[in-house]
Amino acid sequence: MDYWQGVLSRLNVVSVILIVVGAALGFGARKLAPLVFKNKPDMVLPVKMAGLFLVVVGALITLF
């Protein structure tokens, strides 16, 4: 088994989805927050923090 087979064998669908959704929330928070929270335009930072949390959880699932 070479290196990349070992890396790909550790990945699972749930962790990849969490990482991708978290990254999308982090990068798209400036456009996404006003769409979701119409009456609270200052929700960009909490959306970014939620994205960071999802990425960390996805990474931890991948590692353990």
SEFIZA-3560 file (N, C-alpha, C; in Angstrom, 3 decimals):
REM SEFIZA-3560
<numar><xx>0.852</xx><yy>-1.171</yy><zz>0.000</zz><atom>N</atom></numar>
<numar><xx>0.000</xx><yy>0.000</yy><zz>0.000</zz><atom>CA</atom></numar>
<numar><xx>0.902</xx><yy>1.239</yy><zz>0.000</zz><atom>C</atom></numar>
<numar><xx>0.673</xx><yy>2.097</yy><zz>-0.971</zz><atom>N</atom></numar>
<numar><xx>1.479</xx><yy>3.306</yy><zz>-1.006</zz><atom>CA</atom></numar>
<numar><xx>0.834</xx><yy>4.395</yy><zz>-0.133</zz><atom>C</atom></numar>
<numar><xx>1.454</xx><yy>5.529</yy><zz>-0.103</zz><atom>N</atom></numar>
<numar><xx>1.039</xx><yy>6.606</yy><zz>0.812</zz><atom>CA</atom></numar>
<numar><xx>-0.383</xx><yy>7.084</yy><zz>0.538</zz><atom>C</atom></numar>
<numar><xx>-0.719</xx><yy>7.332</yy><zz>-0.720</zz><atom>N</atom></numar>
<numar><xx>-2.034</xx><yy>7.896</yy><zz>-1.031</zz><atom>CA</atom></numar>
<numar><xx>-3.159</xx><yy>6.902</yy><zz>-0.792</zz><atom>C</atom></numar>
<numar><xx>-2.918</xx><yy>5.624</yy><zz>-0.933</zz><atom>N</atom></numar>
<numar><xx>-3.937</xx><yy>4.636</yy><zz>-0.594</zz><atom>CA</atom></numar>
<numar><xx>-4.216</xx><yy>4.653</yy><zz>0.897</zz><atom>C</atom></numar>
<numar><xx>-3.197</xx><yy>4.854</yy><zz>1.700</zz><atom>N</atom></numar>
<numar><xx>-3.378</xx><yy>4.962</yy><zz>3.141</zz><atom>CA</atom></numar>
<numar><xx>-4.159</xx><yy>6.199</yy><zz>3.526</zz><atom>C</atom></numar>
<numar><xx>-3.867</xx><yy>7.304</yy><zz>2.844</zz><atom>N</atom></numar>
<numar><xx>-4.601</xx><yy>8.547</yy><zz>3.123</zz><atom>CA</atom></numar>
<numar><xx>-6.059</xx><yy>8.400</yy><zz>2.729</zz><atom>C</atom></numar>
<numar><xx>-6.316</xx><yy>7.881</yy><zz>1.554</zz><atom>N</atom></numar>
<numar><xx>-7.699</xx><yy>7.742</yy><zz>1.089</zz><atom>CA</atom></numar>
<numar><xx>-8.481</xx><yy>6.700</yy><zz>1.881</zz><atom>C</atom></numar>
<numar><xx>-7.793</xx><yy>5.730</yy><zz>2.454</zz><atom>N</atom></numar>
<numar><xx>-8.496</xx><yy>4.725</yy><zz>3.249</zz><atom>CA</atom></numar>
<numar><xx>-8.980</xx><yy>5.307</yy><zz>4.573</zz><atom>C</atom></numar>
<numar><xx>-8.356</xx><yy>6.386</yy><zz>5.050</zz><atom>N</atom></numar>
<numar><xx>-8.765</xx><yy>7.015</yy><zz>6.306</zz><atom>CA</atom></numar>
<numar><xx>-9.972</xx><yy>7.933</yy><zz>6.146</zz><atom>C</atom></numar>
<numar><xx>-10.223</xx><yy>8.396</yy><zz>4.932</zz><atom>N</atom></numar>
<numar><xx>-11.323</xx><yy>9.327</yy><zz>4.699</zz><atom>CA</atom></numar>
<numar><xx>-12.653</xx><yy>8.582</yy><zz>4.704</zz><atom>C</atom></numar>
<numar><xx>-13.656</xx><yy>9.223</yy><zz>5.242</zz><atom>N</atom></numar>
<numar><xx>-15.004</xx><yy>8.694</yy><zz>5.111</zz><atom>CA</atom></numar>
<numar><xx>-15.918</xx><yy>9.809</yy><zz>4.631</zz><atom>C</atom></numar>
<numar><xx>-17.101</xx><yy>9.448</yy><zz>4.233</zz><atom>N</atom></numar>
<numar><xx>-18.007</xx><yy>10.388</yy><zz>3.591</zz><atom>CA</atom></numar>
<numar><xx>-18.442</xx><yy>11.488</yy><zz>4.556</zz><atom>C</atom></numar>
<numar><xx>-18.722</xx><yy>11.154</yy><zz>5.789</zz><atom>N</atom></numar>
<numar><xx>-19.209</xx><yy>12.130</yy><zz>6.753</zz><atom>CA</atom></numar>
<numar><xx>-18.169</xx><yy>13.214</yy><zz>7.013</zz><atom>C</atom></numar>
<numar><xx>-16.936</xx><yy>12.818</yy><zz>7.201</zz><atom>N</atom></numar>
<numar><xx>-15.901</xx><yy>13.811</yy><zz>7.488</zz><atom>CA</atom></numar>
<numar><xx>-15.639</xx><yy>14.709</yy><zz>6.291</zz><atom>C</atom></numar>
<numar><xx>-15.657</xx><yy>14.154</yy><zz>5.094</zz><atom>N</atom></numar>
<numar><xx>-15.443</xx><yy>14.968</yy><zz>3.900</zz><atom>CA</atom></numar>
<numar><xx>-16.584</xx><yy>15.964</yy><zz>3.724</zz><atom>C</atom></numar>
<numar><xx>-17.816</xx><yy>15.536</yy><zz>3.958</zz><atom>N</atom></numar>
<numar><xx>-18.963</xx><yy>16.442</yy><zz>3.846</zz><atom>CA</atom></numar>
<numar><xx>-18.866</xx><yy>17.554</yy><zz>4.878</zz><atom>C</atom></numar>
<numar><xx>-18.506</xx><yy>17.218</yy><zz>6.111</zz><atom>N</atom></numar>
<numar><xx>-18.369</xx><yy>18.245</yy><zz>7.141</zz><atom>CA</atom></numar>
<numar><xx>-17.278</xx><yy>19.253</yy><zz>6.791</zz><atom>C</atom></numar>
<numar><xx>-16.175</xx><yy>18.784</yy><zz>6.278</zz><atom>N</atom></numar>
<numar><xx>-15.077</xx><yy>19.680</yy><zz>5.920</zz><atom>CA</atom></numar>
<numar><xx>-15.481</xx><yy>20.589</yy><zz>4.762</zz><atom>C</atom></numar>
<numar><xx>-16.138</xx><yy>20.040</yy><zz>3.763</zz><atom>N</atom></numar>
<numar><xx>-16.537</xx><yy>20.842</yy><zz>2.606</zz><atom>CA</atom></numar>
<numar><xx>-17.604</xx><yy>21.868</yy><zz>2.988</zz><atom>C</atom></numar>
<numar><xx>-18.608</xx><yy>21.458</yy><zz>3.773</zz><atom>N</atom></numar>
<numar><xx>-19.652</xx><yy>22.390</yy><zz>4.192</zz><atom>CA</atom></numar>
<numar><xx>-19.079</xx><yy>23.463</yy><zz>5.113</zz><atom>C</atom></numar>
<numar><xx>-18.191</xx><yy>23.078</yy><zz>6.009</zz><atom>N</atom></numar>
<numar><xx>-17.565</xx><yy>24.048</yy><zz>6.895</zz><atom>CA</atom></numar>
<numar><xx>-16.720</xx><yy>25.057</yy><zz>6.135</zz><atom>C</atom></numar>
<numar><xx>-15.982</xx><yy>24.587</yy><zz>5.142</zz><atom>N</atom></numar>
<numar><xx>-15.183</xx><yy>25.504</yy><zz>4.330</zz><atom>CA</atom></numar>
<numar><xx>-16.073</xx><yy>26.442</yy><zz>3.521</zz><atom>C</atom></numar>
<numar><xx>-17.177</xx><yy>25.918</yy><zz>3.003</zz><atom>N</atom></numar>
<numar><xx>-18.113</xx><yy>26.771</yy><zz>2.263</zz><atom>CA</atom></numar>
<numar><xx>-18.737</xx><yy>27.823</yy><zz>3.174</zz><atom>C</atom></numar>
<numar><xx>-19.072</xx><yy>27.438</yy><zz>4.398</zz><atom>N</atom></numar>
<numar><xx>-19.600</xx><yy>28.414</yy><zz>5.351</zz><atom>CA</atom></numar>
<numar><xx>-18.558</xx><yy>29.464</yy><zz>5.701</zz><atom>C</atom></numar>
<numar><xx>-17.333</xx><yy>29.053</yy><zz>5.879</zz><atom>N</atom></numar>
<numar><xx>-16.284</xx><yy>29.995</yy><zz>6.236</zz><atom>CA</atom></numar>
<numar><xx>-16.007</xx><yy>31.003</yy><zz>5.131</zz><atom>C</atom></numar>
<numar><xx>-15.902</xx><yy>30.525</yy><zz>3.898</zz><atom>N</atom></numar>
<numar><xx>-15.583</xx><yy>31.418</yy><zz>2.794</zz><atom>CA</atom></numar>
<numar><xx>-16.797</xx><yy>32.195</yy><zz>2.294</zz><atom>C</atom></numar>
<numar><xx>-17.973</xx><yy>31.623</yy><zz>2.408</zz><atom>N</atom></numar>
<numar><xx>-19.162</xx><yy>32.288</yy><zz>1.883</zz><atom>CA</atom></numar>
<numar><xx>-20.018</xx><yy>32.956</yy><zz>2.927</zz><atom>C</atom></numar>
<numar><xx>-19.487</xx><yy>33.171</yy><zz>4.106</zz><atom>N</atom></numar>
<numar><xx>-20.288</xx><yy>33.729</yy><zz>5.204</zz><atom>CA</atom></numar>
<numar><xx>-20.756</xx><yy>35.147</yy><zz>4.911</zz><atom>C</atom></numar>
<numar><xx>-19.951</xx><yy>35.914</yy><zz>4.223</zz><atom>N</atom></numar>
<numar><xx>-20.298</xx><yy>37.304</yy><zz>3.947</zz><atom>CA</atom></numar>
<numar><xx>-21.528</xx><yy>37.408</yy><zz>3.047</zz><atom>C</atom></numar>
<numar><xx>-21.694</xx><yy>36.464</yy><zz>2.121</zz><atom>N</atom></numar>
<numar><xx>-22.863</xx><yy>36.463</yy><zz>1.239</zz><atom>CA</atom></numar>
<numar><xx>-24.005</xx><yy>35.630</yy><zz>1.808</zz><atom>C</atom></numar>
<numar><xx>-23.680</xx><yy>34.601</yy><zz>2.571</zz><atom>N</atom></numar>
<numar><xx>-24.692</xx><yy>33.672</yy><zz>3.064</zz><atom>CA</atom></numar>
<numar><xx>-25.440</xx><yy>34.191</yy><zz>4.284</zz><atom>C</atom></numar>
<numar><xx>-24.765</xx><yy>34.881</yy><zz>5.170</zz><atom>N</atom></numar>
<numar><xx>-25.392</xx><yy>35.353</yy><zz>6.409</zz><atom>CA</atom></numar>
<numar><xx>-26.558</xx><yy>36.314</yy><zz>6.163</zz><atom>C</atom></numar>
<numar><xx>-26.440</xx><yy>37.295</yy><zz>5.271</zz><atom>N</atom></numar>
<numar><xx>-27.611</xx><yy>38.157</yy><zz>5.028</zz><atom>CA</atom></numar>
<numar><xx>-28.783</xx><yy>37.428</yy><zz>4.381</zz><atom>C</atom></numar>
<numar><xx>-28.503</xx><yy>36.353</yy><zz>3.648</zz><atom>N</atom></numar>
<numar><xx>-29.601</xx><yy>35.595</yy><zz>3.046</zz><atom>CA</atom></numar>
<numar><xx>-30.363</xx><yy>34.773</yy><zz>4.082</zz><atom>C</atom></numar>
<numar><xx>-29.633</xx><yy>34.190</yy><zz>5.011</zz><atom>N</atom></numar>
<numar><xx>-30.269</xx><yy>33.329</yy><zz>6.014</zz><atom>CA</atom></numar>
<numar><xx>-30.878</xx><yy>34.151</yy><zz>7.146</zz><atom>C</atom></numar>
<numar><xx>-30.130</xx><yy>35.132</yy><zz>7.639</zz><atom>N</atom></numar>
<numar><xx>-30.575</xx><yy>35.974</yy><zz>8.746</zz><atom>CA</atom></numar>
<numar><xx>-30.903</xx><yy>37.360</yy><zz>8.200</zz><atom>C</atom></numar>
<numar><xx>-32.110</xx><yy>37.519</yy><zz>7.689</zz><atom>N</atom></numar>
<numar><xx>-32.488</xx><yy>38.770</yy><zz>7.042</zz><atom>CA</atom></numar>
<numar><xx>-32.575</xx><yy>39.944</yy><zz>8.012</zz><atom>C</atom></numar>
<numar><xx>-33.005</xx><yy>39.699</yy><zz>9.238</zz><atom>N</atom></numar>
<numar><xx>-33.172</xx><yy>40.793</yy><zz>10.191</zz><atom>CA</atom></numar>
<numar><xx>-31.920</xx><yy>41.025</yy><zz>11.051</zz><atom>C</atom></numar>
<numar><xx>-30.890</xx><yy>40.198</yy><zz>10.911</zz><atom>N</atom></numar>
<numar><xx>-29.648</xx><yy>40.358</yy><zz>11.683</zz><atom>CA</atom></numar>
<numar><xx>-28.453</xx><yy>40.342</yy><zz>10.724</zz><atom>C</atom></numar>
<numar><xx>-28.070</xx><yy>41.494</yy><zz>10.203</zz><atom>N</atom></numar>
<numar><xx>-26.962</xx><yy>41.497</yy><zz>9.227</zz><atom>CA</atom></numar>
<numar><xx>-25.587</xx><yy>41.305</yy><zz>9.856</zz><atom>C</atom></numar>
<numar><xx>-25.496</xx><yy>41.346</yy><zz>11.177</zz><atom>N</atom></numar>
<numar><xx>-24.193</xx><yy>41.217</yy><zz>11.838</zz><atom>CA</atom></numar>
<numar><xx>-23.887</xx><yy>39.776</yy><zz>12.242</zz><atom>C</atom></numar>
<numar><xx>-24.420</xx><yy>38.816</yy><zz>11.540</zz><atom>N</atom></numar>
<numar><xx>-24.227</xx><yy>37.402</yy><zz>11.870</zz><atom>CA</atom></numar>
<numar><xx>-23.102</xx><yy>36.749</yy><zz>11.070</zz><atom>C</atom></numar>
<numar><xx>-22.227</xx><yy>37.532</yy><zz>10.457</zz><atom>N</atom></numar>
<numar><xx>-21.153</xx><yy>36.973</yy><zz>9.636</zz><atom>CA</atom></numar>
<numar><xx>-20.159</xx><yy>36.200</yy><zz>10.496</zz><atom>C</atom></numar>
<numar><xx>-19.752</xx><yy>36.780</yy><zz>11.606</zz><atom>N</atom></numar>
<numar><xx>-18.769</xx><yy>36.109</yy><zz>12.460</zz><atom>CA</atom></numar>
<numar><xx>-19.302</xx><yy>34.802</yy><zz>13.056</zz><atom>C</atom></numar>
<numar><xx>-20.545</xx><yy>34.739</yy><zz>13.567</zz><atom>N</atom></numar>
<numar><xx>-21.037</xx><yy>33.437</yy><zz>14.049</zz><atom>CA</atom></numar>
<numar><xx>-21.136</xx><yy>32.379</yy><zz>12.956</zz><atom>C</atom></numar>
<numar><xx>-21.455</xx><yy>32.789</yy><zz>11.732</zz><atom>N</atom></numar>
<numar><xx>-21.503</xx><yy>31.824</yy><zz>10.625</zz><atom>CA</atom></numar>
<numar><xx>-20.098</xx><yy>31.314</yy><zz>10.317</zz><atom>C</atom></numar>
<numar><xx>-19.106</xx><yy>32.200</yy><zz>10.361</zz><atom>N</atom></numar>
<numar><xx>-17.725</xx><yy>31.770</yy><zz>10.152</zz><atom>CA</atom></numar>
<numar><xx>-17.267</xx><yy>30.835</yy><zz>11.262</zz><atom>C</atom></numar>
<numar><xx>-17.671</xx><yy>31.112</yy><zz>12.487</zz><atom>N</atom></numar>
<numar><xx>-17.293</xx><yy>30.246</yy><zz>13.609</zz><atom>CA</atom></numar>
<numar><xx>-17.969</xx><yy>28.872</yy><zz>13.479</zz><atom>C</atom></numar>
<numar><xx>-19.206</xx><yy>28.848</yy><zz>13.000</zz><atom>N</atom></numar>
<numar><xx>-19.878</xx><yy>27.564</yy><zz>12.771</zz><atom>CA</atom></numar>
<numar><xx>-19.161</xx><yy>26.766</yy><zz>11.689</zz><atom>C</atom></numar>
<numar><xx>-18.705</xx><yy>27.444</yy><zz>10.645</zz><atom>N</atom></numar>
<numar><xx>-17.933</xx><yy>26.773</yy><zz>9.609</zz><atom>CA</atom></numar>
<numar><xx>-16.628</xx><yy>26.218</yy><zz>10.133</zz><atom>C</atom></numar>
<numar><xx>-15.952</xx><yy>26.993</yy><zz>10.960</zz><atom>N</atom></numar>
<numar><xx>-14.704</xx><yy>26.520</yy><zz>11.573</zz><atom>CA</atom></numar>
<numar><xx>-14.963</xx><yy>25.307</yy><zz>12.451</zz><atom>C</atom></numar>
<numar><xx>-16.037</xx><yy>25.342</yy><zz>13.213</zz><atom>N</atom></numar>
<numar><xx>-16.389</xx><yy>24.208</yy><zz>14.066</zz><atom>CA</atom></numar>
<numar><xx>-16.636</xx><yy>22.949</yy><zz>13.236</zz><atom>C</atom></numar>
<numar><xx>-17.356</xx><yy>23.088</yy><zz>12.121</zz><atom>N</atom></numar>
<numar><xx>-17.628</xx><yy>21.930</yy><zz>11.275</zz><atom>CA</atom></numar>
<numar><xx>-16.338</xx><yy>21.363</yy><zz>10.672</zz><atom>C</atom></numar>
<numar><xx>-15.431</xx><yy>22.233</yy><zz>10.274</zz><atom>N</atom></numar>
<numar><xx>-14.158</xx><yy>21.764</yy><zz>9.717</zz><atom>CA</atom></numar>
<numar><xx>-13.346</xx><yy>21.027</yy><zz>10.774</zz><atom>C</atom></numar>
<numar><xx>-13.316</xx><yy>21.549</yy><zz>11.982</zz><atom>N</atom></numar>
<numar><xx>-12.557</xx><yy>20.894</yy><zz>13.063</zz><atom>CA</atom></numar>
<numar><xx>-13.168</xx><yy>19.538</yy><zz>13.399</zz><atom>C</atom></numar>
<numar><xx>-14.491</xx><yy>19.473</yy><zz>13.480</zz><atom>N</atom></numar>
<numar><xx>-15.150</xx><yy>18.192</yy><zz>13.766</zz><atom>CA</atom></numar>
<numar><xx>-14.878</xx><yy>17.189</yy><zz>12.648</zz><atom>C</atom></numar>
<numar><xx>-14.947</xx><yy>17.630</yy><zz>11.402</zz><atom>N</atom></numar>
<numar><xx>-14.643</xx><yy>16.746</yy><zz>10.286</zz><atom>CA</atom></numar>
<numar><xx>-13.206</xx><yy>16.251</yy><zz>10.311</zz><atom>C</atom></numar>
<numar><xx>-12.281</xx><yy>17.136</yy><zz>10.667</zz><atom>N</atom></numar>
<numar><xx>-10.875</xx><yy>16.736</yy><zz>10.772</zz><atom>CA</atom></numar>
<numar><xx>-10.658</xx><yy>15.748</yy><zz>11.904</zz><atom>C</atom></numar>
<numar><xx>-11.340</xx><yy>15.980</yy><zz>13.027</zz><atom>N</atom></numar>
<numar><xx>-11.200</xx><yy>15.037</yy><zz>14.151</zz><atom>CA</atom></numar>
<numar><xx>-11.773</xx><yy>13.671</yy><zz>13.826</zz><atom>C</atom></numar>
<numar><xx>-12.878</xx><yy>13.639</yy><zz>13.086</zz><atom>N</atom></numar>
<numar><xx>-13.438</xx><yy>12.353</yy><zz>12.670</zz><atom>CA</atom></numar>
<numar><xx>-12.448</xx><yy>11.637</yy><zz>11.748</zz><atom>C</atom></numar>
<numar><xx>-11.812</xx><yy>12.391</yy><zz>10.873</zz><atom>N</atom></numar>
<numar><xx>-10.834</xx><yy>11.791</yy><zz>9.967</zz><atom>CA</atom></numar>
<numar><xx>-9.633</xx><yy>11.247</yy><zz>10.724</zz><atom>C</atom></numar>
<numar><xx>-9.195</xx><yy>11.977</yy><zz>11.746</zz><atom>N</atom></numar>
<numar><xx>-8.000</xx><yy>11.556</yy><zz>12.469</zz><atom>CA</atom></numar>
<numar><xx>-8.236</xx><yy>10.366</yy><zz>13.390</zz><atom>C</atom></numar>
<numar><xx>-9.426</xx><yy>10.273</yy><zz>13.969</zz><atom>N</atom></numar>
<numar><xx>-9.656</xx><yy>9.196</yy><zz>14.942</zz><atom>CA</atom></numar>
<numar><xx>-10.563</xx><yy>8.184</yy><zz>14.395</zz><atom>C</atom></numar>
//
